[in-house]
Structure formats: C-alpha cells, structure tokens
Amino acid sequence: MPAEAFNVYLYKRCAALICALFLLSLALPLSAHEEAPDLRFDGLVPVPDAKMAMAYYDPDADFSFFTKVLILEPGVAFRSNWQRDQNRNRARNVSSSDMDRIRADVAALFKRVFAERLAANDGYEIVEEAGDDVLIIRPAIIDLDITAPDTRSAGRTRDFAATAGAATLYMELFDSVSGDMIGRAADRSVIRTSGGRISWTNSVTNTAEARRMFGRWADQLRTFLDAHYQ
C-alpha cells in the first residue's frame, strides 16, 4: 500500500476510534461526567473549553517556543460508498479521476486557508522545513461528503440539495525537533444552506463553504496557540 494511502487509512481508523469515544461520552449521564477522572489519551489531556468535538494537548509542552508552522500535505478520504451514491443519482458518473482532482483541490484549499489564517496579523511564519521553533501540523480530511461535486461536464447541470457537504478534520501537532506528538484534535462539520432551504449548489458555492469550514478550524487552532503563547 502506498505511504499516502496508508496514512489516510491510519487517520481514518484513529479518527473513527476518537469519534466513537466522543459519542460514548455523550451517552453517559451527567453525574458520570462530573465524577469522571481526568483521562489521558496517549499522554495528552483534554483542552479546556475546546470548541472542537475532541481536542487534547500535552500540558508540559512549551507552545510559546513555536514561531513557525509547517503544514504537511493533508490526507483526503471520501465517505464510504460516496462515489457509488453519487453515480446512482447523477446523469454523469463521478470518475476516479474526478475524485483524484477533488482530493487535490481540497488538500490545496485546506493548506491555503490554514496558512492564511495562521499567518494573519503578524502571526506564525509558514515554512516548508522543520526547525528549532517549528510546529508541525499533520491534518487529514476524512469522511468527505460533497453534495454536488463539479465533474466539469460539457453540459450545464443543476444539482439541488439542502446541504453543501460535510467533512471530519483529524489533526495532529508535533514538535519538529523531538518528534513528540503534543496535540491531537478531531471535529465534524456539516455545511447547511441558509435557513435549510433547497438551493443550487455547484463547485463555486462548495468551494466558498469549504473555505469557511476550514477557516473556522484554523481560527480555533490559532486561538489555542495564541492562548498558550506566553
């Protein structure tokens, strides 16, 4: 199995476990939440008041040391049976080449949005190599579910849907010098149209919605890093 495919597979397995634990925690009674011990996950502890479904960090890590960020190429994986479901309801099939192009577009957009948000307002320098003061971000977009993918067909088509899509972010943070994992987070986001009304969705609107979704995740990471920059 190619390294990139293996990484995506590994991310999906890990994220599925994280999401399952999260859903299990929601099913517990309130008293169980109040009495539960501070459980550690791979040596990490929960981020207080996190705005993501799951977020852990190393309380002993010195995040103030990082002034630069290296964003690795995101792994991108579609929801299981997504292609089959799309082709069952479309006049033109979504091909494997369409999926490869969408993966590349999503990965490029993710890196662009995260770089913009983390570097904004004299923030973190975005670099391409590890270094003494570099934080490494290893992201994966899994369970990607695009409602109206652009297959770039010759004819003009209109796909109507109540949502523009959904995706789960699974992200790990590493100290580039020691190689230690010092953070881990997962979050699911569903993009809905304004007021829940049916609207015409296409590649243009999907890209705009994806940018907003990635921007929200980037802002949450930036808020965490800024709060721990002493």
Backbone as CSV, one residue per row, in Angstrom:
resi,resn,N_x,N_y,N_z,CA_x,CA_y,CA_z,C_x,C_y,C_z
1,MET,0.842,-1.186,0.000,0.000,0.000,0.000,0.880,1.240,0.000
2,PRO,0.661,2.211,-0.907,1.479,3.426,-0.937,1.431,4.142,0.401
3,ALA,2.497,4.895,0.717,2.584,5.574,2.012,1.432,6.540,2.214
4,GLU,1.078,7.299,1.163,-0.001,8.272,1.297,-1.331,7.591,1.600
5,ALA,-1.597,6.487,0.888,-2.837,5.763,1.124,-2.854,5.161,2.517
6,PHE,-1.682,4.663,2.964,-1.607,4.087,4.305,-1.869,5.154,5.361
7,ASN,-1.332,6.372,5.159,-1.558,7.447,6.115,-3.034,7.778,6.224
8,VAL,-3.716,7.867,5.082,-5.147,8.161,5.107,-5.893,7.054,5.825
9,TYR,-5.518,5.786,5.537,-6.158,4.644,6.194,-5.947,4.730,7.696
10,LEU,-4.721,5.044,8.122,-4.420,5.139,9.547,-5.198,6.264,10.191
11,TYR,-5.276,7.415,9.523,-6.032,8.538,10.051,-7.498,8.149,10.252
12,LYS,-8.069,7.445,9.252,-9.478,7.076,9.331,-9.728,6.144,10.505
13,ARG,-8.834,5.193,10.726,-9.010,4.269,11.836,-8.907,4.999,13.170
14,CYS,-7.911,5.870,13.294,-7.730,6.609,14.548,-8.891,7.560,14.804
15,ALA,-9.297,8.284,13.768,-10.385,9.242,13.928,-11.690,8.537,14.250
16,ALA,-11.909,7.361,13.659,-13.128,6.610,13.949,-13.167,6.225,15.425
17,LEU,-12.015,5.835,15.976,-11.946,5.495,17.390,-12.227,6.710,18.253
18,ILE,-11.640,7.850,17.887,-11.854,9.074,18.649,-13.321,9.465,18.642
19,CYS,-13.940,9.443,17.453,-15.346,9.825,17.348,-16.236,8.866,18.129
20,ALA,-15.902,7.579,18.122,-16.695,6.602,18.869,-16.621,6.880,20.361
21,LEU,-15.414,7.191,20.856,-15.265,7.529,22.270,-16.028,8.797,22.617
22,PHE,-16.034,9.753,21.700,-16.751,11.005,21.929,-18.250,10.759,22.034
23,LEU,-18.799,9.958,21.106,-20.226,9.659,21.138,-20.594,8.875,22.390
24,LEU,-19.707,7.980,22.823,-19.959,7.230,24.042,-20.018,8.154,25.239
25,SER,-19.151,9.159,25.261,-19.152,10.097,26.384,-20.430,10.898,26.446
26,LEU,-21.019,11.197,25.265,-22.279,11.937,25.241,-23.420,11.110,25.804
27,ALA,-23.307,9.790,25.708,-24.385,8.926,26.173,-24.363,8.730,27.687
28,LEU,-23.285,9.107,28.346,-23.184,8.934,29.787,-24.040,9.954,30.513
29,PRO,-24.579,9.603,31.677,-25.349,10.567,32.460,-24.471,11.689,32.959
30,LEU,-25.079,12.788,33.323,-24.339,13.975,33.754,-23.465,13.671,34.943
31,SER,-23.971,12.856,35.893,-23.194,12.560,37.089,-21.898,11.848,36.739
32,ALA,-21.950,11.023,35.677,-20.739,10.327,35.257,-19.711,11.301,34.741
33,HIS,-20.191,12.355,34.017,-19.275,13.387,33.532,-18.624,14.100,34.708
34,GLU,-19.406,14.392,35.726,-18.902,15.165,36.852,-17.897,14.368,37.675
35,GLU,-18.068,13.043,37.738,-17.213,12.240,38.578,-16.082,11.565,37.812
36,ALA,-16.091,11.695,36.475,-15.087,11.008,35.668,-13.694,11.578,35.939
37,PRO,-12.683,10.719,36.006,-11.316,11.201,36.213,-10.795,11.899,34.960
38,ASP,-9.708,12.620,35.133,-9.090,13.324,34.008,-8.300,12.310,33.190
39,LEU,-8.980,11.647,32.260,-8.352,10.594,31.474,-7.365,11.188,30.478
40,ARG,-6.246,10.516,30.297,-5.247,10.951,29.334,-5.315,10.105,28.088
41,PHE,-5.050,10.698,26.959,-5.084,9.998,25.681,-3.694,10.101,25.073
42,ASP,-2.953,8.990,25.070,-1.569,8.983,24.592,-0.724,10.038,25.301
43,GLY,-0.947,10.186,26.601,-0.187,11.159,27.372,-0.714,12.570,27.256
44,LEU,-1.782,12.778,26.514,-2.356,14.103,26.328,-3.590,14.266,27.212
45,VAL,-3.900,15.511,27.545,-5.067,15.802,28.381,-6.048,16.658,27.587
46,PRO,-7.334,16.629,27.952,-8.333,17.412,27.216,-8.039,18.912,27.272
47,VAL,-8.271,19.583,26.165,-8.150,21.041,26.111,-9.379,21.643,26.790
48,PRO,-9.194,22.478,27.802,-10.350,23.071,28.481,-11.174,23.932,27.526
49,ASP,-12.496,23.787,27.600,-13.414,24.616,26.808,-13.105,24.564,25.312
50,ALA,-12.715,23.405,24.830,-12.408,23.269,23.406,-13.667,23.449,22.573
51,LYS,-13.519,24.079,21.422,-14.638,24.303,20.507,-14.729,23.206,19.458
52,MET,-13.969,22.144,19.632,-13.988,21.022,18.708,-14.530,19.800,19.433
53,ALA,-14.956,18.795,18.671,-15.534,17.606,19.279,-14.548,16.922,20.215
54,MET,-13.294,16.803,19.777,-12.256,16.210,20.597,-10.987,17.029,20.443
55,ALA,-10.341,17.381,21.547,-9.093,18.144,21.483,-8.247,17.813,22.709
56,TYR,-7.001,17.391,22.465,-6.078,17.038,23.529,-4.738,17.751,23.293
57,TYR,-4.012,17.991,24.390,-2.691,18.601,24.256,-1.791,18.122,25.379
58,ASP,-0.498,18.330,25.187,0.498,17.979,26.195,0.675,19.180,27.119
59,PRO,0.234,19.085,28.369,0.336,20.242,29.270,1.768,20.622,29.607
60,ASP,2.709,19.722,29.339,4.116,20.013,29.624,4.844,20.620,28.431
61,ALA,4.179,20.657,27.285,4.806,21.220,26.086,4.843,22.740,26.171
62,ASP,5.928,23.321,25.705,6.082,24.776,25.703,5.700,25.307,24.321
63,PHE,4.418,25.644,24.150,3.942,26.122,22.856,4.461,27.518,22.525
64,SER,4.927,28.245,23.540,5.437,29.593,23.287,6.733,29.565,22.499
65,PHE,7.340,28.395,22.398,8.613,28.266,21.692,8.431,28.303,20.180
66,PHE,7.206,28.031,19.715,6.967,27.916,18.275,6.591,29.269,17.665
67,THR,7.365,29.662,16.669,7.070,30.887,15.927,6.770,30.594,14.459
68,LYS,7.003,29.349,14.066,6.786,28.950,12.673,5.920,27.695,12.638
69,VAL,5.248,27.498,11.517,4.359,26.343,11.353,4.633,25.662,10.018
70,LEU,4.755,24.357,10.061,4.892,23.541,8.859,3.625,22.709,8.716
71,ILE,2.882,22.926,7.628,1.633,22.205,7.388,1.917,21.091,6.385
72,LEU,1.829,19.853,6.834,2.061,18.730,5.937,0.896,18.577,4.961
73,GLU,1.140,17.867,3.886,0.094,17.652,2.885,-1.061,16.884,3.518
74,PRO,-2.265,17.429,3.460,-3.404,16.752,4.103,-3.782,15.473,3.364
75,GLY,-4.066,14.426,4.116,-4.681,13.257,3.529,-6.168,13.532,3.351
76,VAL,-6.736,13.112,2.248,-8.153,13.355,1.964,-8.816,12.034,1.596
77,ALA,-9.887,11.678,2.305,-10.594,10.431,2.048,-12.092,10.694,2.019
78,PHE,-12.765,10.150,1.024,-14.206,10.324,0.888,-14.969,9.396,1.846
79,ARG,-16.212,9.782,2.085,-17.114,8.916,2.834,-17.251,7.577,2.116
80,SER,-17.362,6.516,2.890,-17.526,5.194,2.307,-18.756,5.165,1.403
81,ASN,-18.588,4.595,0.211,-19.667,4.461,-0.789,-20.093,5.801,-1.398
82,TRP,-19.303,6.856,-1.190,-19.695,8.170,-1.711,-19.811,8.138,-3.232
83,GLN,-18.835,7.558,-3.915,-18.860,7.529,-5.380,-20.065,6.731,-5.883
84,ARG,-20.337,5.609,-5.264,-21.486,4.802,-5.688,-22.792,5.570,-5.508
85,ASP,-22.917,6.253,-4.370,-24.142,7.010,-4.118,-24.301,8.154,-5.103
86,GLN,-23.192,8.826,-5.440,-23.251,9.915,-6.407,-23.674,9.402,-7.774
87,ASN,-23.101,8.318,-8.203,-23.381,7.800,-9.544,-24.776,7.189,-9.648
88,ARG,-25.346,6.831,-8.522,-26.696,6.287,-8.512,-27.735,7.369,-8.791
89,ASN,-27.372,8.635,-8.531,-28.349,9.721,-8.625,-27.978,10.803,-9.632
90,ARG,-26.945,10.573,-10.438,-26.484,11.602,-11.361,-26.556,11.107,-12.801
91,ALA,-26.761,12.066,-13.709,-26.799,11.723,-15.135,-25.401,11.387,-15.636
92,ARG,-24.376,12.034,-15.074,-22.987,11.759,-15.467,-22.238,11.216,-14.269
93,ASN,-21.565,10.108,-14.440,-20.879,9.465,-13.335,-19.679,10.274,-12.852
94,VAL,-19.419,10.130,-11.556,-18.200,10.674,-10.972,-17.113,9.627,-11.166
95,SER,-16.068,9.976,-11.890,-14.997,9.031,-12.207,-13.917,9.051,-11.131
96,SER,-13.025,8.073,-11.220,-11.894,8.037,-10.294,-10.995,9.257,-10.482
97,SER,-10.859,9.721,-11.724,-10.062,10.928,-11.973,-10.731,12.158,-11.366
98,ASP,-12.085,12.201,-11.386,-12.795,13.292,-10.714,-12.470,13.295,-9.226
99,MET,-12.466,12.120,-8.620,-12.184,12.016,-7.189,-10.750,12.425,-6.880
100,ASP,-9.814,12.029,-7.740,-8.419,12.429,-7.533,-8.281,13.946,-7.600
101,ARG,-8.975,14.562,-8.563,-8.905,16.018,-8.698,-9.525,16.709,-7.493
102,ILE,-10.653,16.187,-7.003,-11.308,16.782,-5.838,-10.405,16.658,-4.615
103,ARG,-9.771,15.493,-4.441,-8.842,15.323,-3.314,-7.724,16.369,-3.367
104,ALA,-7.148,16.545,-4.549,-6.063,17.511,-4.703,-6.554,18.931,-4.438
105,ASP,-7.758,19.268,-4.935,-8.316,20.607,-4.729,-8.599,20.864,-3.249
106,VAL,-9.172,19.857,-2.563,-9.488,20.007,-1.140,-8.215,20.171,-0.329
107,ALA,-7.193,19.359,-0.616,-5.932,19.457,0.112,-5.277,20.817,-0.095
108,ALA,-5.277,21.294,-1.339,-4.664,22.596,-1.635,-5.419,23.722,-0.945
109,LEU,-6.752,23.654,-0.982,-7.554,24.703,-0.335,-7.338,24.694,1.169
110,PHE,-7.277,23.502,1.757,-7.059,23.397,3.203,-5.738,24.052,3.597
111,LYS,-4.656,23.713,2.897,-3.356,24.282,3.227,-3.353,25.793,3.026
112,ARG,-4.008,26.270,1.975,-4.040,27.703,1.699,-4.788,28.458,2.797
113,VAL,-5.940,27.935,3.197,-6.738,28.616,4.220,-6.027,28.591,5.571
114,PHE,-5.469,27.439,5.954,-4.766,27.363,7.228,-3.551,28.278,7.236
115,ALA,-2.825,28.330,6.137,-1.657,29.205,6.058,-2.075,30.663,6.206
116,GLU,-3.153,31.058,5.518,-3.623,32.441,5.592,-4.038,32.814,7.008
117,ARG,-4.803,31.951,7.659,-5.329,32.273,8.986,-4.238,32.246,10.059
118,LEU,-3.323,31.302,9.974,-2.274,31.219,10.991,-1.237,32.327,10.844
119,ALA,-1.052,32.820,9.619,-0.055,33.868,9.389,-0.629,35.268,9.526
120,ALA,-1.951,35.410,9.563,-2.588,36.728,9.576,-2.201,37.533,10.814
121,ASN,-2.162,38.860,10.640,-1.922,39.793,11.753,-0.623,39.475,12.501
122,ASP,0.455,39.373,11.744,1.777,39.103,12.334,1.769,37.816,13.144
123,GLY,1.142,36.797,12.600,1.045,35.516,13.296,2.254,34.638,13.054
124,TYR,2.010,33.406,12.704,3.070,32.412,12.570,3.601,32.360,11.144
125,GLU,4.899,32.261,11.018,5.515,32.138,9.704,5.287,30.725,9.178
126,ILE,4.823,30.628,7.956,4.574,29.334,7.341,5.836,28.901,6.611
127,VAL,6.361,27.732,6.971,7.621,27.260,6.411,7.422,25.882,5.763
128,GLU,8.437,25.456,5.028,8.388,24.176,4.327,9.351,23.154,4.911
129,GLU,10.133,23.540,5.910,11.089,22.622,6.512,11.015,22.703,8.029
130,ALA,11.364,21.596,8.685,11.381,21.554,10.142,12.530,22.395,10.679
131,GLY,12.402,22.833,11.923,13.426,23.650,12.548,13.210,23.730,14.044
132,ASP,14.114,24.442,14.720,14.067,24.502,16.179,12.761,25.077,16.722
133,ASP,12.173,26.024,16.018,10.975,26.695,16.526,9.764,26.442,15.633
134,VAL,9.727,25.245,15.041,8.672,24.914,14.084,7.684,23.908,14.686
135,LEU,6.408,24.239,14.584,5.329,23.330,14.959,4.840,22.633,13.690
136,ILE,4.785,21.319,13.715,4.322,20.560,12.557,2.849,20.204,12.731
137,ILE,2.076,20.479,11.703,0.660,20.123,11.690,0.452,19.027,10.655
138,ARG,-0.055,17.877,11.093,-0.362,16.786,10.167,-1.882,16.608,10.121
139,PRO,-2.538,17.138,9.082,-4.000,17.089,9.013,-4.498,15.982,8.081
140,ALA,-5.723,15.581,8.289,-6.403,14.670,7.378,-7.876,15.058,7.325
141,ILE,-8.418,15.127,6.129,-9.844,15.355,5.926,-10.445,14.000,5.583
142,ILE,-11.286,13.476,6.445,-11.852,12.150,6.247,-13.372,12.230,6.188
143,ASP,-13.981,11.161,5.695,-15.444,11.112,5.548,-15.949,12.310,4.749
144,LEU,-15.186,12.726,3.738,-15.585,13.867,2.908,-16.846,13.519,2.128
145,ASP,-17.835,14.367,2.233,-19.132,14.110,1.586,-19.571,15.388,0.876
146,ILE,-19.264,15.494,-0.407,-19.622,16.665,-1.198,-20.970,16.407,-1.857
147,THR,-21.906,17.299,-1.633,-23.258,17.079,-2.135,-23.331,17.208,-3.644
148,ALA,-22.705,18.237,-4.205,-22.802,18.480,-5.648,-21.418,18.683,-6.230
149,PRO,-20.680,17.609,-6.452,-19.328,17.771,-6.995,-19.359,18.264,-8.425
150,ASP,-18.350,19.049,-8.776,-18.207,19.550,-10.145,-17.411,18.536,-10.945
151,THR,-18.071,17.864,-11.886,-17.376,16.883,-12.721,-16.891,17.498,-14.024
152,ARG,-17.114,18.821,-14.177,-16.635,19.553,-15.352,-17.150,18.947,-16.649
153,SER,-18.423,18.576,-16.631,-19.023,18.023,-17.840,-19.311,19.140,-18.826
154,ALA,-19.471,18.776,-20.090,-19.685,19.777,-21.140,-21.041,20.440,-20.992
155,GLY,-22.045,19.682,-20.604,-23.388,20.242,-20.479,-23.577,20.977,-19.172
156,ARG,-24.583,21.855,-19.118,-24.881,22.596,-17.902,-25.886,21.786,-17.080
157,THR,-25.535,21.474,-15.835,-26.425,20.713,-14.969,-26.668,21.477,-13.683
158,ARG,-27.788,21.178,-13.062,-28.109,21.794,-11.786,-28.392,20.698,-10.775
159,ASP,-27.638,20.706,-9.686,-27.850,19.753,-8.609,-28.431,20.515,-7.429
160,PHE,-29.569,20.046,-6.915,-30.231,20.719,-5.810,-30.071,19.901,-4.538
161,ALA,-29.719,20.562,-3.466,-29.514,19.851,-2.208,-29.714,20.801,-1.043
162,ALA,-30.030,20.223,0.134,-30.228,21.033,1.339,-28.915,21.260,2.074
163,THR,-27.857,20.553,1.705,-26.547,20.757,2.308,-25.498,20.825,1.215
164,ALA,-24.404,21.509,1.500,-23.306,21.596,0.544,-22.287,20.499,0.776
165,GLY,-22.358,19.830,1.924,-21.423,18.756,2.178,-21.051,18.649,3.643
166,ALA,-20.118,17.751,3.929,-19.669,17.530,5.294,-18.265,16.934,5.249
167,ALA,-17.557,17.086,6.356,-16.207,16.533,6.442,-15.797,16.450,7.903
168,THR,-14.858,15.565,8.171,-14.277,15.446,9.507,-12.799,15.793,9.428
169,LEU,-12.374,16.673,10.301,-10.954,17.008,10.403,-10.321,16.168,11.495
170,TYR,-9.209,15.529,11.167,-8.380,14.856,12.159,-6.994,15.469,12.049
171,MET,-6.478,16.003,13.157,-5.255,16.794,13.095,-4.340,16.439,14.260
172,GLU,-3.056,16.326,13.962,-2.057,16.066,14.980,-0.997,17.162,14.946
173,LEU,-0.495,17.524,16.113,0.547,18.549,16.252,1.813,17.893,16.785
174,PHE,2.958,18.239,16.184,4.232,17.648,16.579,5.275,18.730,16.824
175,ASP,6.133,18.456,17.793,7.355,19.234,17.971,8.338,18.747,16.916
176,SER,8.761,19.630,16.025,9.584,19.206,14.890,10.980,18.749,15.308
177,VAL,11.434,19.151,16.489,12.768,18.749,16.937,12.733,17.389,17.626
178,SER,11.857,17.246,18.600,11.787,15.996,19.359,10.966,14.930,18.648
179,GLY,10.055,15.350,17.789,9.161,14.411,17.131,7.981,14.009,17.971
180,ASP,7.870,14.567,19.183,6.773,14.223,20.079,5.451,14.780,19.571
181,MET,4.389,13.972,19.724,3.058,14.495,19.453,2.617,15.303,20.664
182,ILE,2.273,16.561,20.453,1.902,17.428,21.562,0.464,17.938,21.447
183,GLY,-0.251,17.459,20.447,-1.647,17.852,20.302,-2.368,16.946,19.336
184,ARG,-3.673,16.812,19.541,-4.489,15.972,18.669,-5.924,16.494,18.751
185,ALA,-6.594,16.575,17.612,-7.970,17.076,17.608,-8.771,16.433,16.493
186,ALA,-10.074,16.354,16.681,-10.976,15.842,15.653,-12.287,16.612,15.754
187,ASP,-12.874,16.895,14.595,-14.129,17.643,14.601,-14.892,17.353,13.315
188,ARG,-16.207,17.253,13.419,-17.069,17.006,12.265,-17.843,18.279,11.962
189,SER,-17.926,18.624,10.689,-18.645,19.825,10.293,-19.567,19.510,9.125
190,VAL,-20.833,19.917,9.238,-21.820,19.758,8.175,-22.210,21.145,7.685
191,ILE,-22.065,21.371,6.393,-22.387,22.674,5.803,-23.842,22.667,5.373
192,ARG,-24.610,23.576,5.911,-26.031,23.655,5.573,-26.325,24.983,4.887
193,THR,-27.319,24.967,4.022,-27.711,26.190,3.340,-28.466,27.092,4.303
194,SER,-28.491,28.370,4.008,-29.147,29.346,4.861,-30.622,29.011,5.025
195,GLY,-31.059,28.880,6.279,-32.457,28.617,6.555,-32.893,27.202,6.217
196,GLY,-31.932,26.341,5.810,-32.279,24.977,5.467,-33.031,24.838,4.165
197,ARG,-33.042,25.903,3.348,-33.793,25.855,2.095,-33.000,25.126,1.026
198,ILE,-33.719,24.568,0.063,-33.078,23.911,-1.068,-32.467,24.986,-1.963
199,SER,-31.225,24.800,-2.365,-30.572,25.794,-3.216,-29.712,25.096,-4.255
200,TRP,-29.311,25.831,-5.265,-28.463,25.304,-6.329,-27.029,25.299,-5.826
201,THR,-26.442,24.116,-5.709,-25.063,24.021,-5.251,-24.180,23.597,-6.402
202,ASN,-22.997,24.172,-6.467,-22.064,23.858,-7.541,-20.644,24.002,-7.015
203,SER,-19.669,23.890,-7.887,-18.274,23.936,-7.453,-17.921,25.277,-6.824
204,VAL,-18.551,26.356,-7.290,-18.251,27.681,-6.749,-18.747,27.797,-5.313
205,THR,-20.013,27.436,-5.081,-20.558,27.537,-3.725,-19.910,26.518,-2.806
206,ASN,-19.608,25.326,-3.315,-18.948,24.326,-2.484,-17.586,24.809,-2.011
207,THR,-16.821,25.453,-2.903,-15.512,25.968,-2.534,-15.632,27.057,-1.472
208,ALA,-16.604,27.941,-1.620,-16.800,29.013,-0.642,-17.157,28.440,0.723
209,GLU,-18.037,27.438,0.750,-18.432,26.834,2.012,-17.270,26.073,2.636
210,ALA,-16.498,25.369,1.820,-15.340,24.640,2.332,-14.313,25.607,2.920
211,ARG,-14.124,26.751,2.269,-13.198,27.753,2.788,-13.641,28.234,4.171
212,ARG,-14.945,28.453,4.338,-15.448,28.892,5.640,-15.247,27.802,6.688
213,MET,-15.487,26.553,6.309,-15.318,25.444,7.243,-13.856,25.313,7.661
214,PHE,-12.940,25.341,6.691,-11.520,25.237,7.015,-11.064,26.448,7.822
215,GLY,-11.608,27.620,7.495,-11.252,28.829,8.223,-11.650,28.756,9.686
216,ARG,-12.804,28.160,9.952,-13.247,28.030,11.341,-12.299,27.119,12.113
217,TRP,-11.903,26.016,11.498,-10.956,25.115,12.171,-9.609,25.789,12.379
218,ALA,-9.149,26.546,11.382,-7.870,27.240,11.502,-7.925,28.284,12.615
219,ASP,-9.038,28.999,12.717,-9.183,30.015,13.761,-9.175,29.385,15.154
220,GLN,-9.760,28.197,15.281,-9.763,27.519,16.573,-8.358,27.102,16.968
221,LEU,-7.584,26.630,15.998,-6.196,26.299,16.290,-5.406,27.546,16.636
222,ARG,-5.607,28.610,15.894,-4.895,29.866,16.156,-5.229,30.397,17.555
223,THR,-6.493,30.288,17.951,-6.891,30.741,19.288,-6.176,29.952,20.358
224,PHE,-6.083,28.638,20.154,-5.380,27.791,21.132,-3.906,28.158,21.199
225,LEU,-3.254,28.287,20.048,-1.823,28.592,20.047,-1.548,29.959,20.669
226,ASP,-2.378,30.947,20.328,-2.177,32.284,20.898,-2.359,32.278,22.412
227,ALA,-3.315,31.480,22.885,-3.573,31.417,24.331,-2.409,30.776,25.089
228,HIS,-1.636,29.935,24.409,-0.513,29.264,25.054,0.827,29.887,24.666
229,TYR,0.765,31.056,24.015,1.994,31.757,23.655,2.299,32.762,24.768
230,GLN,3.128,32.376,25.708,3.453,33.219,26.861,4.721,34.027,26.612
